[in-house]
């Protein structure tokens, strides 16, 4: 038989799925590996999908997606992040954010182009770039810089072949964010060298120390930036496979042609559910974010008490503790932990070479599951005789107090509602 595609054939399987598949074969195993909300899609959103099915809305939509959904997406982005896009020419509804990333890379890149990839990063960035025939060039971020990218690090990697850069903040796997001031600094380098930016903002809603700021909102950046986003993380809609891109009309038109031939359109039922999510889902986001925040604090504190250095994430729903003190590689640590304590985590090097010495743990799990996982990880780490870090519980107490206050407020409102209905 003739040879298959060389790039795809030699591509490594996802480091995330590798451990997830092992867990499926193990009894009583706990997985902190998959980045998927543990919440169900809110009922009012599901009901719109059900209604669409009952009303017979089971046909193709326009390639770009339902006009009403694109309008709601653009209104939502303006309301929440101050971004202004034309729903007709600058918004494209995709099958999840991953498809959006793939078609935008194919719209931008030619064989031989170089594209900068800020690492550690989501596992698909490098493979999707390589599949276009372009060359992914890694830029390693460092824990001592809070896993943020600097102008100098970008400059060092730019060559005459460099066409653009992929950034992702809030970041998967580190949870790092970039402030407006920090984005302004790298934007100057990007404009100076006339580069494109793909900004993966799928976790934009999930920030814990201030509001997300998009690089597309900076002067001179909208015309060179492609924003990738979607419904999976913010609204717990991973299985609905619904995402979108926001980009200049010229780029969107090219990406739409690729989308048209490869996909046709996003699932119709999902699009109707997405209208409701974008229009009325803000409260759901805040409710889930509050739970994630409590879990985030718990995991960071727990790892530090074990003696593992743990960067405090400011976004997304992952922690990225260092396991260098154990003397094990990331993969050795993950495999031994799984074999000895039946807890699955993702080796940091699955997200790029600079992730070596770290592991990724998702806190998109119930607090009870996290407590059980932490107890098992703690038993595993004991053998290394690490010195626990001093933990400041002040902020933890504030978060817990806020959660209790919120629950009381909700309970009071429910009691009043019940009383008034009698």
RAQUI-V964853 format. One line per field, one symbol per residue. phi: phi as a letter, one per 30 degrees, with the letter a starting at -180 (. if undefined). burial: + if it has 24 or more other C-alpha atoms within 12 Angstrom, else -. A space follows every 50 residues. Layout:
# RAQUI-V964853
phi->???
burial->???
This chain:
# RAQUI-V964853
phi->.dddeddddcdddedddeddddedccdidcccccdbedddeeeddedddd dddddidcceceedjeeddddddddddddcbiccbdddcbbbdbdiddde ddddddddccejdcbdbdcdaeddddddddddjdcdcdcdcbddchhccc edddedcdbecdclbcbbbecccdidbbdedddedddddddechcdbccd cdcedcbcbjddbcddddeicedbccccalceddchbeddhbbabbaeed deddddddedddbiadedddddddeddddbceddeddddddedddeedde ddddddjcdbeddcaibbcbddcdddicdeddedddddddbhbcbceddd ckedddjbbcbdcdbddddddddddddedddedchdcdddcdcedddddd dddddddddddddddddddddd
burial->-------------+++++++-++-----+++++++++++-++-+++-++- -+--------+++++++++++++++++---+-++++++++++++++++++ +++++++++---+++++++++++++++++++++++++++++++--+++++ +-+++-++---++++++++++++++++++---+++++++++-+-++++++ ++++++++---+++++++--++++++++++++++++++-++++++++++- ++++++-+++--+++++++++++++++++-++-++-++++++++++++++ ++++++++++++++++++++++++++--+++++++++++-++++++++++ ++++++++++++++++--++-+++++++-++-----------------+- --+-------------------
